[in-house]
């Protein structure tokens, strides 16, 4: 009987495994079929629509509008933008035309003459006088050279560029067939979308796997997942280091733009001084008020140079007002090490430093999110954990910093890494009470505290003073996080006062203060030298030099108006998305202010681009729920995160204005405060409601991913992709414009 029972159980388990494997195989095959159909059919609609095209070669003969003039070398020059077009006869057999570019020899000849030929050209095709959508073509993307125009007898391609532009068009051909195309990038995007939907759909097996931070299998899986961006980061860093060149640009009568600020700081520190070794023109040194915009404009008009844009100028010397800690962590060591075999050492570009820092943030943001989830809802599923890790990364605005890797992103990336690492260490400092505290622990009423972790976390968070100072408010999270220990320490101090003998009182007080000293002393070790550095530069320990920057206004006298402040806070959180009918279907939204203030073009506010972050506003109202589960301390901590996020929003609005990159200062705090409500939704007790909520969270998460990807292609954003990587921009644009 016993053997028969075991056999029945074995057969049942084998059958379940077979069915599970069969479902996996079916899902893989179905996903493969979907990807193939989308790629080969839907994405190749232009190929099928143009199969009947005549391909008439006579359609290569063009008539130039009076606003275009053909030069001897074959290039077109715009003489009148209103009449700049190429017109070609068509037979109506194709909805597409193809722009034929000039040869590479013609382009090289023009470049050798110092002429600037447009490699990206805006065009608007008209068929039989029926205007089509404005688009652009690029010599770096062969697919973009095919332009959709309604079938007709006459096709006119209007060149929408200013007078004097050199256009590299040889001809426009009508009646063309669009070739069949398989895009590896598009296939990868489709496959990734299918994988995410398969893993996160309500019926996925991942919803049945509970989180177990002690599981070797789950740790290895997380390591493998993080290794993918790790390898990509390493490749980017190596490429940036190998191809590093000075980024300094100057035009007569204009400011000098030098984007190697951190390398200049590294050189200065290695030379033993705080000021930057940059030329200071005598005219600027002698100016009565160099911060006045009119004064600087007059100096530039008089030929005074160099006047460095966005550098701090104080007492006749140049400084950087950006935090020095990233220079000490990366730029100084790299130049010092490379100086061992190259005289003077090599420059570390910001394009290498930012990916390194952001990869560190990626790792510790995920680890911090997992640690918070473990404290709030210990047995939640791996599916929910993975979704929430992605949500925190998206809400943190990390994609902006991954994309724009100049020196403006360095201090923010460093503070993101240090803050998440510091909080992760603090959250991991508490251990359950045991009989033996161990060599590195201190037993208090609330449990065992690891003093090394307390000290390391304190060092990380205090270092924000030398990166982006507003992040240092994260230190206030120590109060709710260690409130039990703080009360225990206060009790020990009170008891120590009544201890017998002076020696006994001293020992009792010293024993009680070990944990606070482990936090305060390392912080002072970091902060005091940074204040001394400010003292040496600007004669005040609390002056970081931002008031002395030479920028669009006189920062020594500028003050944000209350009207601007209120609107800026509203824009940071609720600026609506602005959709368009042209790729990338999203546009930067204007953020008008009553008075002048710094504004950076951005697509939307935090709660609009990351709607799941709205769950953070519910955190203060979940006190009863979390206390019932025994998580009152985490409720206080996460509510503090929400308050600190609001505080940083206010600080950024008052001190910095409106900047898309500044969302990274506070977005991650709102995301962490959102976790309790999202965990309740994803692990709801009612099956039907749970299924619905999981679908809703998945849909909103995919929406956030889509907004993030589309925002990379925005017109009008800093470092537009259409200018930095025209080939990639137009390849992706063609996925939509040709259909």
ZAZALUM-802322 format. One line per 10 residues: their letters; for each residue y, z, x of C-alpha. Coordinates in steps of 0.02 Angstrom, whole numbers. Layout:
N
A> Y Z X; ...;
! end
This chain:
739
XXXXXXXXXX> 0 0 0; 119 47 139; 86 -116 232; 111 -214 71; 278 -129 40; 336 -166 217; 281 -346 196; 378 -364 33; 535 -291 115; 514 -406 266;
XXXXXXXXXX> 493 -560 157; 644 -510 52; 754 -486 206; 694 -651 280; 734 -739 118; 909 -664 115; 940 -718 296; 879 -894 256; 993 -904 104; 1141 -840 204;
XXXXXXXXXX> 1110 -966 343; 1089 -1104 214; 1256 -1059 134; 1339 -1063 305; 1266 -1235 343; 1321 -1300 173; 1496 -1231 200; 1508 -1312 372; 1449 -1480 306; 1570 -1470 158;
XXXXXXXXXX> 1715 -1427 273; 1669 -1572 387; 1664 -1692 240; 1833 -1631 178; 1913 -1651 349; 1841 -1826 369; 1898 -1880 196; 2074 -1812 220; 2092 -1885 394; 2010 -2054 365;
XXXXXXXXXX> 2067 -2086 186; 2221 -1987 135; 2305 -1988 306; 2268 -2173 328; 2340 -2232 163; 2463 -2344 259; 2316 -2435 338; 2232 -2470 170; 2396 -2515 85; 2439 -2643 218;
XXXXXXXXXX> 2267 -2725 233; 2327 -2875 131; 2483 -2900 239; 2503 -3077 303; 2555 -3025 477; 2671 -3177 480; 2741 -3192 658; 2892 -3288 592; 2953 -3121 527; 3001 -3076 706;
XXXXXXXXXX> 3160 -3182 695; 3303 -3065 658; 3481 -3084 601; 3597 -2958 681; 3734 -2879 579; 3912 -2898 643; 3908 -2716 699; 3772 -2748 828; 3793 -2846 988; 3649 -2906 1098;
XXXXXXXXXX> 3686 -2878 1283; 3624 -2989 1423; 3491 -2861 1472; 3418 -2861 1295; 3488 -2696 1233; 3586 -2683 1072; 3758 -2600 1070; 3834 -2528 912; 4010 -2597 889; 4033 -2556 705;
XXXXXXXXXX> 3917 -2422 630; 3948 -2485 453; 3878 -2658 494; 3746 -2613 623; 3583 -2683 557; 3439 -2800 593; 3385 -2913 450; 3221 -3005 437; 3140 -3117 307; 2981 -3053 224;
XXXXXXXXXX> 2851 -3119 103; 2823 -2955 8; 2645 -2932 71; 2678 -2766 159; 2774 -2608 124; 2800 -2579 309; 2902 -2649 452; 2879 -2620 638; 3016 -2592 764; 2980 -2683 927;
XXXXXXXXXX> 3059 -2592 1074; 3127 -2675 1230; 3020 -2675 1387; 3010 -2530 1508; 3095 -2637 1640; 3250 -2653 1530; 3255 -2466 1503; 3234 -2428 1687; 3370 -2551 1732; 3493 -2467 1613;
XXXXXXXXXX> 3448 -2295 1679; 3476 -2353 1858; 3650 -2407 1805; 3681 -2231 1739; 3684 -2286 1557; 3613 -2177 1419; 3495 -2272 1306; 3442 -2187 1145; 3255 -2156 1144; 3267 -2084 969;
XXXXXXXXXX> 3360 -2189 842; 3402 -2148 661; 3370 -2294 544; 3374 -2329 358; 3272 -2477 295; 3332 -2577 144; 3222 -2701 49; 3313 -2829 -59; 3466 -2715 -52; 3364 -2566 -114;
XXXXXXXXXX> 3401 -2420 2; 3256 -2316 67; 3254 -2143 145; 3342 -2110 310; 3216 -2083 451; 3206 -2096 638; 3098 -2187 764; 3058 -2139 942; 3000 -2238 1093; 2890 -2089 1134;
XXXXXXXXXX> 2788 -2108 974; 2708 -2276 939; 2662 -2222 763; 2844 -2187 719; 2889 -2369 757; 2809 -2413 590; 2936 -2382 452; 2903 -2387 266; 3012 -2506 164; 2982 -2569 -11;
XXXXXXXXXX> 2902 -2742 -14; 3031 -2877 -38; 3096 -3045 23; 3227 -2975 140; 3215 -2816 242; 3367 -2743 327; 3351 -2598 450; 3517 -2507 464; 3549 -2418 630; 3633 -2253 590;
XXXXXXXXXX> 3710 -2211 759; 3891 -2195 820; 3993 -2333 900; 3948 -2370 1081; 3766 -2316 1064; 3638 -2419 1160; 3488 -2461 1050; 3323 -2511 1133; 3267 -2630 994; 3204 -2803 1033;
XXXXXXXXXX> 3164 -2848 852; 3105 -2788 683; 2947 -2867 614; 2901 -2876 430; 2734 -2912 344; 2644 -2796 467; 2478 -2707 454; 2481 -2523 500; 2334 -2486 617; 2199 -2359 574;
XXXXXXXXXX> 2236 -2195 662; 2142 -2033 697; 2254 -1894 761; 2166 -1757 862; 2310 -1638 824; 2299 -1672 638; 2110 -1647 640; 2133 -1482 733; 2261 -1423 605; 2148 -1471 460;
XXXXXXXXXX> 1998 -1386 541; 2098 -1228 574; 2158 -1223 394; 1980 -1244 331; 1917 -1105 446; 2052 -984 388; 2019 -1019 205; 1831 -1002 233; 1851 -836 324; 1980 -760 207;
XXXXXXXXXX> 1923 -823 37; 1873 -680 -79; 1688 -721 -67; 1681 -726 123; 1552 -618 213; 1693 -543 317; 1744 -443 164; 1576 -354 174; 1592 -307 358; 1682 -139 378;
XXXXXXXXXX> 1802 -109 521; 1718 -13 662; 1830 8 814; 1683 79 913; 1576 -75 882; 1545 -175 1040; 1519 -333 938; 1688 -316 851; 1776 -277 1015; 1699 -429 1098;
XXXXXXXXXX> 1747 -538 950; 1927 -478 962; 1927 -510 1149; 1862 -687 1125; 1996 -723 994; 2133 -656 1107; 2064 -753 1254; 2114 -917 1170; 2303 -883 1173; 2275 -799 1341;
XXXXXXXXXX> 2210 -960 1419; 2350 -1059 1337; 2478 -935 1404; 2406 -946 1579; 2417 -1136 1574; 2598 -1132 1515; 2648 -1003 1645; 2567 -1101 1788; 2650 -1262 1730; 2819 -1177 1716;
XXXXXXXXXX> 2804 -1099 1890; 2752 -1262 1970; 2888 -1366 1886; 3027 -1236 1896; 3200 -1306 1936; 3372 -1225 1926; 3447 -1240 1752; 3633 -1251 1786; 3744 -1380 1702; 3928 -1416 1726;
XXXXXXXXXX> 4051 -1547 1663; 4229 -1558 1727; 4349 -1465 1613; 4206 -1371 1531; 4112 -1207 1553; 3967 -1195 1673; 3803 -1161 1583; 3678 -1072 1695; 3515 -1019 1613; 3442 -931 1765;
XXXXXXXXXX> 3526 -764 1733; 3372 -660 1768; 3340 -746 1933; 3520 -709 1985; 3491 -526 1938; 3330 -525 2041; 3421 -595 2193; 3560 -468 2174; 3439 -322 2165; 3341 -384 2316;
XXXXXXXXXX> 3506 -398 2410; 3549 -219 2362; 3695 -240 2242; 3722 -248 2053; 3844 -393 2043; 3783 -573 2040; 3810 -682 2193; 3904 -818 2099; 4070 -899 2144; 4224 -826 2060;
XXXXXXXXXX> 4371 -947 2055; 4536 -872 2108; 4621 -931 1948; 4499 -832 1842; 4514 -681 1956; 4704 -683 1941; 4709 -712 1752; 4798 -575 1656; 4667 -576 1516; 4516 -684 1558;
XXXXXXXXXX> 4431 -632 1394; 4564 -720 1290; 4495 -888 1230; 4662 -980 1247; 4683 -917 1425; 4511 -979 1473; 4538 -1148 1391; 4697 -1169 1492; 4606 -1122 1652; 4472 -1252 1615;
XXXXXXXXXX> 4605 -1383 1578; 4684 -1343 1746; 4520 -1376 1835; 4471 -1194 1868; 4283 -1190 1897; 4154 -1119 1883; 4181 -1016 1725; 4007 -960 1673; 3968 -961 1488; 3894 -801 1417;
XXXXXXXXXX> 3903 -704 1580; 3991 -536 1592; 4151 -540 1697; 4216 -371 1754; 4335 -322 1896; 4326 -493 1976; 4135 -508 1981; 3999 -588 1877; 3864 -482 1793; 3725 -506 1668;
XXXXXXXXXX> 3737 -399 1512; 3553 -428 1473; 3433 -284 1508; 3376 -264 1689; 3198 -200 1655; 3121 -375 1634; 3197 -422 1802; 3115 -270 1882; 2947 -305 1797; 2933 -492 1830;
XXXXXXXXXX> 3075 -582 1916; 3102 -466 2066; 2915 -450 2108; 2887 -637 2096; 3031 -681 2211; 2984 -540 2330; 2801 -593 2341; 2838 -779 2360; 2964 -738 2498; 2816 -686 2607;
XXXXXXXXXX> 2775 -870 2638; 2934 -959 2580; 3103 -910 2649; 3203 -827 2510; 3059 -836 2387; 3039 -938 2228; 3124 -925 2060; 3027 -867 1908; 3092 -968 1760; 3118 -885 1592;
XXXXXXXXXX> 2996 -1012 1523; 2859 -922 1620; 2918 -743 1588; 2933 -757 1398; 2754 -820 1367; 2686 -680 1477; 2784 -548 1383; 2742 -623 1214; 2557 -629 1253; 2567 -444 1293;
XXXXXXXXXX> 2653 -417 1126; 2519 -520 1038; 2382 -408 1110; 2465 -240 1076; 2536 -290 907; 2357 -326 852; 2292 -165 930; 2433 -64 851; 2400 -143 681; 2215 -104 694;
XXXXXXXXXX> 2252 76 744; 2372 99 597; 2245 24 477; 2109 138 545; 2220 288 508; 2271 229 334; 2107 156 269; 1964 183 393; 1828 81 308; 1925 -75 261;
XXXXXXXXXX> 1844 -243 292; 1864 -351 446; 1933 -491 335; 2077 -380 279; 2111 -323 458; 2118 -501 524; 2234 -557 384; 2351 -411 413; 2356 -440 601; 2411 -619 570;
XXXXXXXXXX> 2538 -557 442; 2616 -434 566; 2632 -572 697; 2712 -691 573; 2833 -563 503; 2883 -511 679; 2964 -683 707; 2860 -700 865; 2847 -888 839; 3034 -906 874;
XXXXXXXXXX> 3015 -824 1043; 2857 -921 1086; 2955 -1080 1047; 3124 -1040 1126; 3084 -970 1297; 3256 -964 1378; 3337 -806 1447; 3401 -754 1276; 3221 -720 1224; 3173 -619 1379;
XXXXXXXXXX> 3242 -446 1331; 3180 -459 1151; 3006 -511 1207; 3003 -368 1333; 3055 -240 1202; 2925 -304 1078; 2790 -279 1210; 2852 -108 1266; 2879 -43 1089; 2708 -94 1022;
XXXXXXXXXX> 2622 -33 1181; 2716 132 1173; 2674 163 990; 2493 114 1019; 2482 243 1159; 2564 376 1052; 2450 342 904; 2302 356 1022; 2363 516 1103; 2289 628 970;
XXXXXXXXXX> 2106 672 974; 2005 787 860; 2002 968 915; 1855 1012 1026; 1799 1166 1118; 1839 1086 1285; 2011 1007 1296; 1971 920 1458; 2081 900 1610; 2211 786 1530;
XXXXXXXXXX> 2229 867 1360; 2327 1002 1274; 2256 1089 1122; 2382 1120 983; 2364 1167 801; 2350 985 751; 2216 934 876; 2201 874 1056; 2346 777 1133; 2319 668 1285;
XXXXXXXXXX> 2466 707 1399; 2447 546 1503; 2456 441 1344; 2607 537 1284; 2693 509 1450; 2646 324 1461; 2705 292 1284; 2868 381 1320; 2897 274 1475; 2870 114 1375;
XXXXXXXXXX> 2985 162 1233; 3121 231 1348; 3117 69 1448; 3193 -17 1295; 3360 50 1356; 3346 -78 1496; 3285 -219 1384; 3358 -222 1210; 3435 -50 1180; 3422 -55 989;
XXXXXXXXXX> 3232 -42 1006; 3249 133 1078; 3268 202 900; 3079 181 890; 3074 347 984; 3117 434 820; 2942 391 759; 2881 534 870; 2943 662 744; 2836 611 594;
XXXXXXXXXX> 2692 559 706; 2681 726 796; 2756 838 662; 2601 948 655; 2606 974 842; 2794 1005 839; 2771 1144 712; 2629 1216 814; 2737 1213 971; 2879 1301 878;
XXXXXXXXXX> 2757 1436 823; 2692 1456 1000; 2869 1474 1064; 2907 1607 933; 2748 1700 979; 2791 1684 1164; 2955 1775 1138; 2857 1930 1086; 2726 1917 1223; 2710 2069 1335;
XXXXXXXXXX> 2798 2055 1503; 2914 1924 1574; 2770 1834 1660; 2672 1826 1498; 2821 1756 1403; 2853 1625 1538; 2671 1570 1539; 2665 1560 1350; 2824 1457 1340; 2771 1342 1481;
XXXXXXXXXX> 2603 1316 1398; 2687 1274 1233; 2810 1151 1314; 2682 1047 1409; 2674 912 1275; 2863 900 1246; 2891 891 1435; 2760 753 1446; 2871 653 1327; 3045 700 1390;
XXXXXXXXXX> 3023 699 1579; 2951 522 1594; 3086 460 1474; 3222 536 1584; 3143 463 1740; 3166 292 1661; 3332 315 1571; 3433 403 1707; 3421 261 1835; 3467 136 1699;
XXXXXXXXXX> 3622 236 1655; 3664 247 1840; 3647 58 1851; 3773 41 1709; 3887 164 1796; 3886 61 1955; 3926 -98 1860; 4045 -47 1721; 4098 131 1766; 4011 205 1614;
XXXXXXXXXX> 3827 251 1590; 3830 190 1410; 3919 24 1442; 3795 -120 1452; 3930 -251 1478; 3915 -349 1316; 4102 -328 1283; 4143 -423 1442; 4045 -581 1404; 4142 -744 1408;
XXXXXXXXXX> 4094 -824 1244; 4170 -897 1086; 4290 -752 1058; 4368 -605 1147; 4228 -477 1134; 4336 -337 1205; 4437 -334 1043; 4316 -409 916; 4257 -300 772; 4142 -352 631;
XXXXXXXXXX> 4227 -337 461; 4141 -238 323; 4130 -394 217; 4041 -487 356; 3928 -337 387; 3867 -328 206; 3837 -515 194; 3749 -520 362; 3628 -382 310; 3594 -478 148;
XXXXXXXXXX> 3565 -641 243; 3445 -556 365; 3335 -499 221; 3363 -619 76; 3438 -785 138; 3346 -912 27; 3246 -1058 92; 3325 -1229 74; 3197 -1364 33; 3228 -1551 56;
XXXXXXXXXX> 3135 -1711 13; 3128 -1767 195; 3022 -1707 339; 3013 -1565 386; 3053 -1528 202; 3146 -1372 257; 3325 -1357 318; 3431 -1223 396; 3527 -1132 261; 3714 -1105 282;
XXXXXXXXXX> 3768 -924 291; 3954 -922 254; 4057 -771 304; 4231 -722 247; 4292 -694 425; 4232 -771 587; 4071 -697 654; 3926 -753 760; 3798 -847 656; 3644 -941 712;
XXXXXXXXXX> 3566 -1073 602; 3408 -1004 520; 3296 -1060 376; 3290 -897 278; 3287 -708 276; 3140 -597 321; 3082 -563 143; 3094 -748 99; 3003 -817 251; 2878 -673 247;
XXXXXXXXXX> 2866 -620 63; 2721 -502 99; 2846 -394 194; 2920 -346 26; 2773 -226 13; 2863 -116 140; 2987 -65 5; 2844 18 -89; 2796 130 57; 2910 277 9;
XXXXXXXXXX> 2829 281 -164; 2650 295 -100; 2664 477 -47; 2546 547 -179; 2418 412 -149; 2414 436 40; 2418 626 28; 2268 619 -88; 2176 522 46; 2230 645 182;
XXXXXXXXXX> 2354 525 264; 2518 616 235; 2565 602 419; 2541 413 420; 2644 402 260; 2787 490 349; 2766 380 503; 2762 215 409; 2908 267 298; 3002 305 458;
XXXXXXXXXX> 2960 129 519; 3041 60 362; 3197 166 389; 3205 117 573; 3190 -66 524; 3337 -47 405; 3435 43 542; 3405 -99 666; 3457 -226 534; 3621 -131 517;
XXXXXXXXXX> 3644 -120 707; 3611 -306 730; 3729 -352 588; 3867 -242 659; 3847 -276 846; 3765 -447 859; 3806 -545 701; 3677 -657 617; 3544 -725 734; 3375 -799 691;
XXXXXXXXXX> 3300 -724 849; 3363 -551 800; 3237 -544 657; 3112 -505 795; 3202 -339 819; 3149 -270 651; 3024 -386 567; 2873 -301 646; 2930 -130 583; 2941 -193 404;
XXXXXXXXXX> 2770 -274 425; 2690 -110 482; 2771 -18 337; 2694 -148 220; 2515 -107 270; 2478 36 147; 2516 -65 -10; 2431 -221 57; 2276 -120 101; 2273 -50 -76;
XXXXXXXXXX> 2287 -227 -146; 2152 -301 -34; 2031 -156 -67; 2064 -130 -252; 1926 -40 -349; 1928 -161 -498; 1827 -318 -451; 1924 -448 -551; 2093 -381 -501; 2034 -367 -321;
XXXXXXXXXX> 1982 -550 -321; 2150 -602 -393; 2249 -496 -268; 2151 -564 -121; 2187 -742 -178; 2371 -699 -197; 2384 -622 -23; 2291 -770 51; 2408 -893 -35; 2563 -800 25;
XXXXXXXXXX> 2493 -789 201; 2461 -976 205; 2638 -1001 139; 2705 -897 283; 2604 -1000 406; 2672 -1161 331; 2852 -1100 340; 2825 -1048 521; 2756 -1218 569; 2889 -1317 475;
XXXXXXXXXX> 3027 -1211 552; 2976 -1276 723; 3032 -1451 669; 3199 -1402 591; 3353 -1507 619; 3502 -1404 676; 3405 -1261 754; 3432 -1214 935; 3326 -1321 1052; 3280 -1447 918;
XXXXXXXXXX> 3104 -1515 940; 3168 -1690 901; 3266 -1680 1065; 3146 -1575 1170; 2985 -1663 1122; 3028 -1819 1025; 2852 -1888 1036; 2771 -1738 953; 2908 -1728 821; 2889 -1909 769;
XXXXXXXXX> 2700 -1908 777; 2697 -1766 650; 2838 -1842 549; 2737 -2003 531; 2599 -1905 444; 2715 -1889 294; 2841 -2030 302; 2717 -2174 305; 2614 -2118 155;
! end
